Amino acid sequence: MTRADGATVFVVDDDAGVRAAIQGLLKSAGLRCESFQSAEEFLRRNRADGPSCLVLDVSLPGVNGLEFQRELADAGLQIRLSSSPVTEIFR
């Protein structure tokens, strides 16, 4: 079992290298991670319900990260957004 007891960290970043680096770091810390190249891809994919956190690039092309955060809030999606180190969120 992972440190976060089944919680998932979602990473949304258009840079494949950044996504891979963040995902590798999170997995090495024992966290479950799913990554997406765009806000649109994140919304299209079925995601399991449960505890989650979103690491979001604020300079995404198309819908940027700040606009996307507002859309999530308006849609009532309960995903925690944080500028804190991800490993601190699940303690």
Residue pairs with C-beta under 8 A, 6 or more apart in sequence:
2 30
2 31
2 32
3 29
3 30
3 31
3 90
4 30
4 31
4 32
4 51
4 90
5 51
6 32
6 50
6 51
7 31
7 32
7 50
7 51
7 52
7 53
7 90
8 32
8 33
8 34
8 47
8 48
8 50
8 51
8 52
8 53
9 26
9 31
9 32
9 33
9 34
9 52
9 53
9 54
9 55
9 86
10 33
10 34
10 35
10 36
10 42
10 47
10 52
10 53
10 54
10 55
10 79
11 19
11 22
11 23
11 26
11 33
11 34
11 35
11 36
11 54
11 55
12 35
12 36
12 37
12 38
12 39
12 41
12 42
12 54
12 55
12 56
12 57
12 60
12 65
12 68
13 19
13 22
13 35
13 37
13 55
13 56
13 57
13 60
14 37
14 38
14 57
14 60
14 61
15 57
16 37
18 57
19 35
19 36
19 37
20 35
22 33
22 35
22 55
23 33
23 35
26 32
26 33
26 86
27 33
29 86
29 87
31 86
31 87
31 90
34 45
34 47
36 42
36 45
38 60
38 61
38 62
38 63
39 60
39 62
39 63
39 65
39 68
39 71
40 62
40 63
51 90
52 79
52 80
53 79
53 80
53 81
53 82
53 86
53 89
53 90
54 72
54 79
54 80
54 81
55 86
56 65
56 68
56 69
56 81
57 65
58 64
58 65
58 66
59 65
60 68
63 71
69 81
72 79
72 81
80 89
82 89
